[in-house]
Amino acid sequence: MSKLIHAEIHRVLKSKLLYILLFISAFIGAASVFTVSLEADENSAVFLVTSGNLVMFMTMFQALFAGGISILLIASEFSSGVIRNKLIMGHKRRDILLSWTVIYTIVTILDFAVIIAAFFITLAASGADLSGVDAECVIGNNLLLLLFMVKFQMFSLLMVCIYSDQKTAVIVYLLSNMTMLPIILLSYSGNSGLTQFFSRFFLGGFVNNFSLNEKTDKPWLTALCLILLSILYLYLANAYFKKKDLK
Amino acid sequence: MEYVLKTNSLCKHYKNFKALNGVNMTVPKGSIYGFVGRNGAGKTTLIRLICGLQEPTSGDFELYGVKNSDENISRSRRRMGAVVESPSLFPEMTAGENLRYQYRLLGIPDFGGISDLLKLVGLDKTGTKKVKDFSLGMRQRLGIAVALCGDQDLLILDEPINGLDPQGIIEVRELILKLNQERKITFIISSHILDELSKLATHYGFIDSGRIVREMSAEEVESACRKSLKVSVTDTAALANVLDAMDMEYTINDDTTADIYARPNISELVFALADKNCQLISCSECEETLEGFFISLVGGEVRE
Protein backbone atom coordinates (compact mmCIF):
# COMPACT_ATOMS: atom_id res chain seq x y z
CA MET A 1 0.00 0.00 0.00
CA SER A 2 2.96 2.31 0.62
CA LYS A 3 3.65 2.35 -3.14
CA LEU A 4 0.09 3.45 -3.82
CA ILE A 5 0.30 6.19 -1.19
CA HIS A 6 3.67 7.34 -2.48
CA ALA A 7 2.47 7.61 -6.09
CA GLU A 8 -0.81 9.26 -5.12
CA ILE A 9 0.78 11.84 -2.82
CA HIS A 10 3.02 12.98 -5.66
CA ARG A 11 0.01 13.27 -7.94
CA VAL A 12 -2.10 15.19 -5.42
CA LEU A 13 0.79 17.54 -4.64
CA LYS A 14 1.07 18.36 -8.35
CA SER A 15 -2.64 18.93 -8.75
CA LYS A 16 -3.92 22.50 -9.13
CA LEU A 17 -7.13 21.46 -7.37
CA LEU A 18 -5.26 20.98 -4.08
CA TYR A 19 -3.84 24.48 -4.19
CA ILE A 20 -7.21 25.98 -5.14
CA LEU A 21 -8.70 24.19 -2.13
CA LEU A 22 -5.97 25.42 0.22
CA PHE A 23 -6.19 28.97 -1.13
CA ILE A 24 -9.95 29.07 -0.59
CA SER A 25 -9.49 27.64 2.91
CA ALA A 26 -6.88 30.27 3.78
CA PHE A 27 -9.15 32.97 2.40
CA ILE A 28 -12.13 31.71 4.40
CA GLY A 29 -10.08 31.47 7.57
CA ALA A 30 -8.69 34.97 7.20
CA ALA A 31 -11.88 36.54 5.90
CA SER A 32 -13.84 35.20 8.87
CA VAL A 33 -11.86 37.51 11.15
CA PHE A 34 -12.54 40.64 9.16
CA THR A 35 -16.18 39.87 8.56
CA VAL A 36 -16.98 39.48 12.21
CA SER A 37 -14.57 42.17 13.35
CA LEU A 38 -16.72 44.67 11.56
CA GLU A 39 -19.67 43.71 13.72
CA ALA A 40 -17.87 43.25 17.02
CA ASP A 41 -17.07 46.19 19.11
CA GLU A 42 -14.42 45.76 21.78
CA ASN A 43 -13.14 42.26 22.40
CA SER A 44 -13.55 40.90 18.89
CA ALA A 45 -11.31 37.87 19.51
CA VAL A 46 -13.57 36.42 22.17
CA PHE A 47 -16.60 37.34 20.13
CA LEU A 48 -15.18 35.50 17.14
CA VAL A 49 -14.57 32.25 18.93
CA THR A 50 -17.68 32.36 21.07
CA SER A 51 -20.77 33.27 19.15
CA GLY A 52 -21.92 33.44 15.58
CA ASN A 53 -18.52 32.21 14.57
CA LEU A 54 -18.17 32.42 10.83
CA VAL A 55 -15.14 30.16 10.68
CA MET A 56 -17.19 27.30 12.05
CA PHE A 57 -20.07 27.98 9.77
CA MET A 58 -17.78 28.20 6.77
CA THR A 59 -16.02 25.00 7.78
CA MET A 60 -19.23 23.19 7.03
CA PHE A 61 -19.23 24.50 3.48
CA GLN A 62 -15.50 23.98 3.21
CA ALA A 63 -15.93 20.34 4.25
CA LEU A 64 -18.48 19.97 1.49
CA PHE A 65 -16.18 21.65 -1.00
CA ALA A 66 -13.15 19.58 0.06
CA GLY A 67 -15.19 16.41 -0.40
CA GLY A 68 -16.10 17.55 -3.91
CA ILE A 69 -12.43 18.17 -4.73
CA SER A 70 -11.55 14.67 -3.49
CA ILE A 71 -14.23 13.21 -5.75
CA LEU A 72 -12.76 15.05 -8.73
CA LEU A 73 -9.24 13.84 -7.93
CA ILE A 74 -10.19 10.21 -7.32
CA ALA A 75 -12.69 10.02 -10.17
CA SER A 76 -10.00 11.25 -12.56
CA GLU A 77 -8.33 7.87 -11.99
CA PHE A 78 -11.48 6.19 -13.27
CA SER A 79 -12.01 8.58 -16.19
CA SER A 80 -8.38 8.36 -17.35
CA GLY A 81 -8.37 4.60 -16.79
CA VAL A 82 -5.32 4.78 -14.52
CA ILE A 83 -7.21 2.73 -11.93
CA ARG A 84 -6.84 -0.16 -14.39
CA ASN A 85 -3.06 0.10 -14.25
CA LYS A 86 -3.17 -0.23 -10.47
CA LEU A 87 -5.24 -3.41 -10.66
CA ILE A 88 -3.34 -4.89 -13.60
CA MET A 89 -0.05 -4.53 -11.76
CA GLY A 90 -1.49 -6.55 -8.88
CA HIS A 91 -2.61 -3.97 -6.30
CA LYS A 92 -5.62 -5.17 -4.34
CA ARG A 93 -8.83 -3.15 -4.41
CA ARG A 94 -8.87 -2.92 -0.61
CA ASP A 95 -5.35 -1.44 -0.65
CA ILE A 96 -6.30 1.08 -3.32
CA LEU A 97 -9.30 2.20 -1.24
CA LEU A 98 -7.23 2.42 1.92
CA SER A 99 -4.56 4.45 0.14
CA TRP A 100 -7.24 6.96 -0.91
CA THR A 101 -8.54 7.02 2.67
CA VAL A 102 -5.08 7.82 4.05
CA ILE A 103 -4.27 10.44 1.43
CA TYR A 104 -7.55 12.28 1.53
CA THR A 105 -7.60 12.24 5.33
CA ILE A 106 -4.16 13.90 5.18
CA VAL A 107 -5.54 16.40 2.66
CA THR A 108 -8.46 17.11 5.02
CA ILE A 109 -6.13 17.65 7.98
CA LEU A 110 -3.97 19.95 5.87
CA ASP A 111 -7.01 21.84 4.63
CA PHE A 112 -8.43 22.22 8.11
CA ALA A 113 -5.05 23.29 9.49
CA VAL A 114 -4.94 26.01 6.81
CA ILE A 115 -8.42 27.33 7.73
CA ILE A 116 -7.71 27.42 11.44
CA ALA A 117 -4.15 28.73 11.06
CA ALA A 118 -5.32 31.48 8.69
CA PHE A 119 -8.08 32.36 11.16
CA PHE A 120 -5.88 32.58 14.26
CA ILE A 121 -2.91 34.18 12.49
CA THR A 122 -5.16 36.89 11.05
CA LEU A 123 -6.77 37.30 14.45
CA ALA A 124 -3.40 37.72 16.15
CA ALA A 125 -2.14 39.99 13.38
CA SER A 126 -5.17 42.23 13.75
CA GLY A 127 -4.07 42.88 17.33
CA ALA A 128 -7.03 41.17 18.99
CA ASP A 129 -6.77 40.16 22.61
CA LEU A 130 -6.85 36.35 22.82
CA SER A 131 -6.68 36.15 26.60
CA GLY A 132 -10.37 35.33 26.97
CA VAL A 133 -10.09 32.26 24.77
CA ASP A 134 -10.30 28.84 26.45
CA ALA A 135 -7.49 26.98 24.61
CA GLU A 136 -8.55 23.51 25.79
CA CYS A 137 -12.09 24.10 24.63
CA VAL A 138 -11.01 25.53 21.26
CA ILE A 139 -8.66 22.56 20.60
CA GLY A 140 -11.35 20.03 21.58
CA ASN A 141 -13.95 21.64 19.37
CA ASN A 142 -11.46 21.90 16.50
CA LEU A 143 -10.78 18.19 16.74
CA LEU A 144 -14.50 17.54 16.48
CA LEU A 145 -14.63 19.84 13.47
CA LEU A 146 -11.80 17.88 11.91
CA LEU A 147 -13.67 14.61 12.45
CA PHE A 148 -16.67 16.24 10.86
CA MET A 149 -14.58 17.08 7.79
CA VAL A 150 -13.16 13.55 7.67
CA LYS A 151 -16.72 12.22 7.72
CA PHE A 152 -17.42 14.28 4.59
CA GLN A 153 -14.32 12.83 2.95
CA MET A 154 -15.45 9.28 3.64
CA PHE A 155 -18.84 10.10 2.20
CA SER A 156 -17.18 11.48 -0.94
CA LEU A 157 -15.13 8.27 -1.18
CA LEU A 158 -18.35 6.26 -1.04
CA MET A 159 -19.83 8.38 -3.82
CA VAL A 160 -16.80 7.76 -6.08
CA CYS A 161 -17.00 4.03 -5.43
CA ILE A 162 -20.66 3.97 -6.41
CA TYR A 163 -20.55 6.47 -9.28
CA SER A 164 -17.09 6.51 -10.81
CA ASP A 165 -18.10 9.20 -13.30
CA GLN A 166 -16.90 12.60 -12.04
CA LYS A 167 -20.02 14.60 -12.83
CA THR A 168 -22.49 12.05 -11.49
CA ALA A 169 -20.49 11.50 -8.31
CA VAL A 170 -20.24 15.25 -7.58
CA ILE A 171 -23.92 15.90 -8.33
CA VAL A 172 -25.15 12.99 -6.20
CA TYR A 173 -22.72 14.00 -3.44
CA LEU A 174 -24.02 17.58 -3.38
CA LEU A 175 -27.67 16.55 -3.62
CA SER A 176 -27.30 13.99 -0.82
CA ASN A 177 -25.73 16.60 1.41
CA MET A 178 -28.44 19.11 0.58
CA THR A 179 -31.13 16.63 1.50
CA MET A 180 -29.43 16.36 4.88
CA LEU A 181 -29.97 20.06 5.52
CA PRO A 182 -33.54 19.69 6.91
CA ILE A 183 -32.25 16.94 9.19
CA ILE A 184 -29.46 19.23 10.37
CA LEU A 185 -31.93 22.03 11.09
CA LEU A 186 -34.33 19.67 12.81
CA SER A 187 -31.61 18.15 14.95
CA TYR A 188 -30.30 21.60 15.81
CA SER A 189 -33.64 22.94 16.98
CA GLY A 190 -35.14 19.80 18.48
CA ASN A 191 -34.91 19.01 22.17
CA SER A 192 -35.73 15.32 22.33
CA GLY A 193 -33.03 12.73 23.10
CA LEU A 194 -33.28 11.36 19.58
CA THR A 195 -32.79 14.70 17.85
CA GLN A 196 -29.92 15.51 20.18
CA PHE A 197 -28.34 12.18 19.29
CA PHE A 198 -28.75 12.88 15.57
CA SER A 199 -27.31 16.34 16.06
CA ARG A 200 -24.00 14.74 16.95
CA PHE A 201 -23.56 13.71 13.31
CA PHE A 202 -23.92 17.31 12.10
CA LEU A 203 -21.89 20.41 12.72
CA GLY A 204 -24.76 22.67 13.72
CA GLY A 205 -25.85 20.30 16.40
CA PHE A 206 -22.77 19.23 18.21
CA VAL A 207 -21.00 22.48 18.95
CA ASN A 208 -23.07 24.86 21.08
CA ASN A 209 -24.22 27.90 19.16
CA PHE A 210 -21.42 27.47 16.63
CA SER A 211 -19.05 28.39 19.41
CA LEU A 212 -15.47 27.23 19.61
CA ASN A 213 -15.12 28.63 23.10
CA GLU A 214 -17.90 26.65 24.78
CA LYS A 215 -17.55 23.09 25.99
CA THR A 216 -19.46 20.55 23.93
CA ASP A 217 -21.81 18.20 25.73
CA LYS A 218 -20.34 14.67 25.79
CA PRO A 219 -17.64 15.36 23.14
CA TRP A 220 -16.52 11.71 23.29
CA LEU A 221 -20.00 10.62 22.16
CA THR A 222 -19.96 13.10 19.30
CA ALA A 223 -16.48 11.92 18.29
CA LEU A 224 -17.63 8.30 18.48
CA CYS A 225 -20.69 9.04 16.34
CA LEU A 226 -18.58 10.78 13.70
CA ILE A 227 -15.94 8.03 13.69
CA LEU A 228 -18.57 5.30 13.43
CA LEU A 229 -20.32 7.07 10.58
CA SER A 230 -16.97 7.50 8.78
CA ILE A 231 -16.25 3.79 9.24
CA LEU A 232 -19.70 2.91 7.93
CA TYR A 233 -19.10 5.01 4.81
CA LEU A 234 -15.72 3.35 4.35
CA TYR A 235 -17.21 -0.11 4.81
CA LEU A 236 -19.88 0.59 2.21
CA ALA A 237 -17.29 2.09 -0.15
CA ASN A 238 -15.23 -1.10 0.18
CA ALA A 239 -18.27 -3.29 -0.47
CA TYR A 240 -19.15 -1.32 -3.63
CA PHE A 241 -15.60 -1.05 -4.91
CA LYS A 242 -14.89 -4.75 -4.36
CA LYS A 243 -17.75 -5.77 -6.62
CA LYS A 244 -17.42 -2.96 -9.12
CA ASP A 245 -16.93 -4.04 -12.74
CA LEU A 246 -14.33 -1.70 -14.18
CA LYS A 247 -14.13 -0.92 -17.88
CA MET B 1 5.05 -26.14 -24.62
CA GLU B 2 5.03 -23.59 -21.81
CA TYR B 3 1.91 -21.48 -21.47
CA VAL B 4 1.58 -18.08 -19.83
CA LEU B 5 -2.22 -18.14 -19.79
CA LYS B 6 -4.77 -20.94 -19.70
CA THR B 7 -8.48 -20.38 -19.28
CA ASN B 8 -10.91 -23.05 -18.24
CA SER B 9 -14.62 -22.70 -19.10
CA LEU B 10 -14.51 -19.01 -18.30
CA CYS B 11 -17.93 -17.36 -18.17
CA LYS B 12 -19.05 -13.80 -17.62
CA HIS B 13 -22.73 -12.96 -17.51
CA TYR B 14 -24.28 -9.52 -17.24
CA LYS B 15 -27.85 -10.09 -16.09
CA ASN B 16 -29.27 -12.08 -19.02
CA PHE B 17 -26.44 -11.42 -21.43
CA LYS B 18 -23.67 -14.02 -21.71
CA ALA B 19 -20.57 -12.07 -22.71
CA LEU B 20 -18.35 -15.12 -22.25
CA ASN B 21 -19.74 -18.58 -22.41
CA GLY B 22 -17.15 -21.19 -21.41
CA VAL B 23 -13.96 -19.85 -22.94
CA ASN B 24 -11.00 -22.25 -23.14
CA MET B 25 -7.80 -20.77 -24.49
CA THR B 26 -4.07 -21.27 -24.12
CA VAL B 27 -1.39 -18.70 -24.84
CA PRO B 28 2.10 -20.11 -25.47
CA LYS B 29 5.08 -18.32 -23.95
CA GLY B 30 6.91 -16.01 -26.36
CA SER B 31 4.04 -15.94 -28.86
CA ILE B 32 2.09 -13.07 -30.37
CA TYR B 33 -1.41 -14.36 -29.79
CA GLY B 34 -3.91 -12.77 -32.14
CA PHE B 35 -7.28 -12.72 -30.48
CA VAL B 36 -9.77 -12.44 -33.30
CA GLY B 37 -13.45 -11.76 -33.09
CA ARG B 38 -16.19 -9.43 -34.18
CA ASN B 39 -17.26 -6.45 -32.09
CA GLY B 40 -19.14 -7.79 -29.09
CA ALA B 41 -17.69 -11.29 -29.45
CA GLY B 42 -16.22 -11.12 -25.95
CA LYS B 43 -12.58 -10.12 -26.57
CA THR B 44 -12.48 -7.13 -24.25
CA THR B 45 -14.52 -8.90 -21.57
CA LEU B 46 -11.99 -11.74 -21.49
CA ILE B 47 -9.12 -9.24 -21.27
CA ARG B 48 -10.86 -7.44 -18.40
CA LEU B 49 -11.19 -10.72 -16.50
CA ILE B 50 -7.54 -11.60 -16.99
CA CYS B 51 -6.48 -8.12 -15.89
CA GLY B 52 -8.59 -8.35 -12.72
CA LEU B 53 -10.88 -5.48 -13.69
CA GLN B 54 -13.87 -7.79 -13.44
CA GLU B 55 -14.56 -11.13 -11.79
CA PRO B 56 -15.68 -14.17 -13.79
CA THR B 57 -19.19 -15.49 -13.19
CA SER B 58 -17.83 -19.03 -13.34
CA GLY B 59 -14.78 -20.91 -14.59
CA ASP B 60 -11.19 -19.97 -13.91
CA PHE B 61 -7.86 -19.15 -15.49
CA GLU B 62 -4.20 -19.62 -14.74
CA LEU B 63 -1.66 -16.88 -15.23
CA TYR B 64 1.90 -18.24 -15.10
CA GLY B 65 0.47 -21.35 -13.46
CA VAL B 66 -1.33 -19.41 -10.70
CA LYS B 67 -5.11 -19.70 -10.51
CA ASN B 68 -7.17 -16.52 -10.44
CA SER B 69 -8.70 -17.57 -7.11
CA ASP B 70 -5.21 -17.89 -5.57
CA GLU B 71 -3.92 -15.09 -3.34
CA ASN B 72 -0.70 -15.05 -5.38
CA ILE B 73 -2.49 -14.00 -8.57
CA SER B 74 -1.48 -10.40 -7.71
CA ARG B 75 2.16 -11.51 -7.92
CA SER B 76 1.58 -13.08 -11.33
CA ARG B 77 -0.15 -9.94 -12.52
CA ARG B 78 2.98 -7.95 -11.72
CA ARG B 79 4.60 -9.72 -14.69
CA MET B 80 1.87 -8.45 -16.95
CA GLY B 81 1.12 -5.11 -18.57
CA ALA B 82 -1.99 -4.18 -20.49
CA VAL B 83 -3.62 -1.49 -22.55
CA VAL B 84 -7.34 -2.14 -22.33
CA GLU B 85 -9.41 -0.28 -24.93
CA SER B 86 -7.67 3.09 -24.54
CA PRO B 87 -4.30 3.87 -22.94
CA SER B 88 -4.60 4.61 -19.21
CA LEU B 89 -2.85 7.94 -18.86
CA PHE B 90 -3.29 11.19 -16.97
CA PRO B 91 -3.95 13.78 -19.70
CA GLU B 92 -2.60 16.67 -17.62
CA MET B 93 0.78 15.01 -17.18
CA THR B 94 3.70 14.72 -19.61
CA ALA B 95 4.89 11.36 -20.93
CA GLY B 96 7.73 11.32 -18.39
CA GLU B 97 5.41 12.19 -15.49
CA ASN B 98 3.01 9.41 -16.43
CA LEU B 99 5.88 6.94 -16.46
CA ARG B 100 7.22 8.23 -13.12
CA TYR B 101 3.75 7.75 -11.61
CA GLN B 102 3.76 4.17 -12.89
CA TYR B 103 7.27 3.60 -11.50
CA ARG B 104 6.12 4.81 -8.09
CA LEU B 105 3.12 2.48 -8.21
CA LEU B 106 5.50 -0.37 -8.91
CA GLY B 107 7.86 0.78 -6.16
CA ILE B 108 10.80 1.33 -8.51
CA PRO B 109 12.88 4.08 -6.92
CA ASP B 110 15.28 4.62 -9.81
CA PHE B 111 13.78 6.53 -12.75
CA GLY B 112 16.81 5.80 -14.94
CA GLY B 113 14.88 3.40 -17.17
CA ILE B 114 12.29 6.01 -18.15
CA SER B 115 14.42 7.68 -20.82
CA ASP B 116 15.14 4.26 -22.36
CA LEU B 117 11.45 3.42 -22.36
CA LEU B 118 10.57 6.74 -24.00
CA LYS B 119 13.26 6.14 -26.60
CA LEU B 120 11.98 2.63 -27.21
CA VAL B 121 8.51 3.92 -28.05
CA GLY B 122 9.84 6.95 -29.91
CA LEU B 123 8.58 9.56 -27.45
CA ASP B 124 11.92 10.76 -26.10
CA LYS B 125 11.55 14.18 -27.70
CA THR B 126 8.11 15.09 -26.33
CA GLY B 127 9.61 17.11 -23.44
CA THR B 128 6.98 19.09 -21.54
CA LYS B 129 4.16 18.38 -23.98
CA LYS B 130 1.13 17.13 -22.10
CA VAL B 131 -0.55 13.86 -22.98
CA LYS B 132 -3.80 15.67 -23.80
CA ASP B 133 -1.95 17.27 -26.73
CA PHE B 134 -0.60 13.93 -28.02
CA SER B 135 -1.86 12.29 -31.19
CA LEU B 136 -3.72 8.99 -30.86
CA GLY B 137 -0.66 7.08 -32.06
CA MET B 138 1.59 8.80 -29.52
CA ARG B 139 -0.88 8.00 -26.75
CA GLN B 140 -1.04 4.40 -27.86
CA ARG B 141 2.75 4.12 -27.79
CA LEU B 142 2.91 5.81 -24.41
CA GLY B 143 0.26 3.37 -23.19
CA ILE B 144 2.53 0.52 -24.27
CA ALA B 145 5.49 2.18 -22.52
CA VAL B 146 3.42 2.47 -19.31
CA ALA B 147 2.49 -1.20 -19.64
CA LEU B 148 6.17 -2.03 -20.05
CA CYS B 149 7.30 -0.33 -16.83
CA GLY B 150 8.77 -2.97 -14.58
CA ASP B 151 10.09 -5.24 -17.35
CA GLN B 152 6.84 -7.12 -17.90
CA ASP B 153 7.01 -10.31 -19.93
CA LEU B 154 3.36 -10.43 -20.98
CA LEU B 155 1.59 -7.56 -22.69
CA ILE B 156 -2.11 -7.52 -23.42
CA LEU B 157 -3.18 -5.01 -26.03
CA ASP B 158 -6.84 -4.50 -26.73
CA GLU B 159 -7.41 -3.14 -30.23
CA PRO B 160 -4.02 -1.38 -30.28
CA ILE B 161 -4.39 0.06 -33.78
CA ASN B 162 -7.97 1.24 -33.54
CA GLY B 163 -8.21 4.80 -34.81
CA LEU B 164 -4.55 5.03 -35.84
CA ASP B 165 -3.44 6.49 -39.16
CA PRO B 166 -1.32 4.29 -41.49
CA GLN B 167 1.92 5.71 -40.08
CA GLY B 168 0.73 5.06 -36.52
CA ILE B 169 -0.22 1.49 -37.43
CA ILE B 170 3.27 0.82 -38.82
CA GLU B 171 4.90 2.34 -35.72
CA VAL B 172 2.86 0.21 -33.31
CA ARG B 173 3.40 -2.94 -35.41
CA GLU B 174 7.17 -2.42 -35.52
CA LEU B 175 7.25 -1.77 -31.80
CA ILE B 176 5.37 -4.99 -31.04
CA LEU B 177 7.66 -7.05 -33.28
CA LYS B 178 10.74 -5.46 -31.76
CA LEU B 179 9.59 -6.16 -28.21
CA ASN B 180 8.64 -9.73 -29.07
CA GLN B 181 11.91 -10.48 -30.82
CA GLU B 182 14.35 -8.54 -28.66
CA ARG B 183 12.79 -8.84 -25.23
CA LYS B 184 10.92 -12.11 -25.75
CA ILE B 185 7.70 -10.50 -24.52
CA THR B 186 4.54 -12.54 -25.04
CA PHE B 187 1.69 -10.54 -26.56
CA ILE B 188 -2.04 -11.05 -26.55
CA ILE B 189 -3.48 -8.71 -29.15
CA SER B 190 -7.18 -8.44 -29.68
CA SER B 191 -8.29 -7.02 -32.98
CA HIS B 192 -10.86 -7.24 -35.67
CA ILE B 193 -8.48 -5.74 -38.24
CA LEU B 194 -7.33 -9.11 -39.50
CA ASP B 195 -4.97 -8.02 -42.26
CA GLU B 196 -2.90 -6.14 -39.74
CA LEU B 197 -2.98 -8.95 -37.23
CA SER B 198 -1.78 -11.43 -39.85
CA LYS B 199 1.46 -9.43 -40.10
CA LEU B 200 2.20 -10.03 -36.44
CA ALA B 201 0.55 -13.08 -34.96
CA THR B 202 2.27 -16.39 -34.36
CA HIS B 203 -0.86 -17.93 -32.86
CA TYR B 204 -4.55 -17.22 -33.24
CA GLY B 205 -7.62 -17.64 -31.12
CA PHE B 206 -10.93 -17.11 -32.90
CA ILE B 207 -13.78 -16.05 -30.63
CA ASP B 208 -17.45 -15.75 -31.45
CA SER B 209 -20.49 -15.27 -29.22
CA GLY B 210 -18.38 -15.65 -26.09
CA ARG B 211 -16.75 -18.95 -27.14
CA ILE B 212 -13.37 -19.80 -28.60
CA VAL B 213 -14.25 -21.31 -31.97
CA ARG B 214 -10.73 -22.46 -32.77
CA GLU B 215 -7.10 -21.96 -31.77
CA MET B 216 -4.41 -22.31 -34.41
CA SER B 217 -0.78 -21.51 -35.04
CA ALA B 218 0.08 -19.00 -37.77
CA GLU B 219 1.46 -21.87 -39.87
CA GLU B 220 -1.85 -23.70 -39.65
CA VAL B 221 -3.76 -20.58 -40.60
CA GLU B 222 -1.35 -19.87 -43.43
CA SER B 223 -1.77 -23.40 -44.68
CA ALA B 224 -5.54 -23.04 -44.53
CA CYS B 225 -5.40 -19.70 -46.32
CA ARG B 226 -2.69 -20.31 -48.88
CA LYS B 227 -3.09 -20.02 -52.62
CA SER B 228 -4.31 -23.19 -54.24
CA LEU B 229 -5.82 -24.63 -57.38
CA LYS B 230 -9.11 -26.29 -56.62
CA VAL B 231 -9.67 -29.13 -59.07
CA SER B 232 -12.60 -31.37 -59.65
CA VAL B 233 -11.87 -34.75 -61.23
CA THR B 234 -13.63 -38.07 -61.77
CA ASP B 235 -11.06 -40.05 -59.75
CA THR B 236 -8.96 -38.45 -56.98
CA ALA B 237 -6.84 -41.62 -56.57
CA ALA B 238 -5.61 -41.16 -60.12
CA LEU B 239 -5.08 -37.47 -59.49
CA ALA B 240 -2.97 -38.30 -56.43
CA ASN B 241 -0.77 -40.62 -58.51
CA VAL B 242 -0.27 -37.96 -61.16
CA LEU B 243 0.52 -35.21 -58.66
CA ASP B 244 2.95 -37.44 -56.79
CA ALA B 245 4.73 -38.10 -60.06
CA MET B 246 4.81 -34.32 -60.71
CA ASP B 247 6.17 -33.80 -57.17
CA MET B 248 3.41 -31.38 -56.21
CA GLU B 249 1.87 -30.66 -52.83
CA TYR B 250 -1.87 -31.27 -52.57
CA THR B 251 -4.72 -32.26 -50.30
CA ILE B 252 -7.56 -34.53 -51.29
CA ASN B 253 -10.85 -33.13 -50.03
CA ASP B 254 -13.21 -35.91 -51.13
CA ASP B 255 -13.71 -38.46 -53.95
CA THR B 256 -13.87 -35.80 -56.62
CA THR B 257 -12.12 -32.64 -55.40
CA ALA B 258 -8.62 -31.71 -54.34
CA ASP B 259 -6.48 -28.62 -53.66
CA ILE B 260 -3.14 -28.33 -55.42
CA TYR B 261 -0.63 -25.94 -53.82
CA ALA B 262 1.32 -25.22 -56.98
CA ARG B 263 0.72 -24.05 -60.55
CA PRO B 264 0.74 -27.16 -62.72
CA ASN B 265 0.84 -27.03 -66.48
CA ILE B 266 -2.82 -27.70 -67.17
CA SER B 267 -2.24 -29.45 -70.53
CA GLU B 268 0.31 -31.82 -68.97
CA LEU B 269 -2.06 -32.48 -66.09
CA VAL B 270 -4.99 -33.21 -68.39
CA PHE B 271 -2.93 -35.62 -70.54
CA ALA B 272 -1.48 -37.38 -67.51
CA LEU B 273 -4.95 -37.79 -66.02
CA ALA B 274 -6.33 -39.04 -69.35
CA ASP B 275 -3.61 -41.75 -69.35
CA LYS B 276 -5.09 -42.96 -66.06
CA ASN B 277 -8.61 -42.79 -67.39
CA CYS B 278 -9.50 -39.77 -65.30
CA GLN B 279 -11.14 -36.56 -66.47
CA LEU B 280 -10.49 -33.06 -65.27
CA ILE B 281 -13.97 -31.57 -64.78
CA SER B 282 -13.07 -28.09 -63.58
CA CYS B 283 -10.33 -26.06 -61.97
CA SER B 284 -10.32 -22.72 -60.23
CA GLU B 285 -7.67 -20.68 -58.47
CA CYS B 286 -8.45 -19.70 -54.90
CA GLU B 287 -6.71 -17.82 -52.14
CA GLU B 288 -8.48 -17.44 -48.82
CA THR B 289 -7.67 -14.39 -46.74
CA LEU B 290 -7.57 -14.51 -42.97
CA GLU B 291 -10.81 -12.58 -43.08
CA GLY B 292 -12.40 -15.20 -45.33
CA PHE B 293 -11.08 -17.95 -43.14
CA PHE B 294 -12.52 -16.26 -40.06
CA ILE B 295 -15.91 -15.85 -41.73
CA SER B 296 -15.86 -19.52 -42.76
CA LEU B 297 -15.20 -20.40 -39.11
CA VAL B 298 -17.83 -18.25 -37.45
CA GLY B 299 -20.34 -17.86 -40.25
CA GLY B 300 -20.94 -14.65 -42.13
CA GLU B 301 -24.41 -13.75 -41.02
CA VAL B 302 -25.00 -10.24 -39.86
CA ARG B 303 -26.05 -10.10 -36.24
CA GLU B 304 -27.71 -7.28 -34.38
Interface residues (C-beta under 8 A of the other chain):
Chain A: S2 K3 L4 H6 A7 H10 R11 K14 S76 S80 G81 V82 I83 R84 N85 K86 L87 I88 M89 G90 H91 K92 K243 D245 L246 K247
Chain B: R48 C51 G52 L53 Q54 E55 I73 S74 R75 S76 R77 R78 M80 G81 A82 V84 E85 S86 P87 S88 L89 F90 P91 M93 E97 R100 Y101 Q102 R104 L105 L106 G107 V146 A147 G150
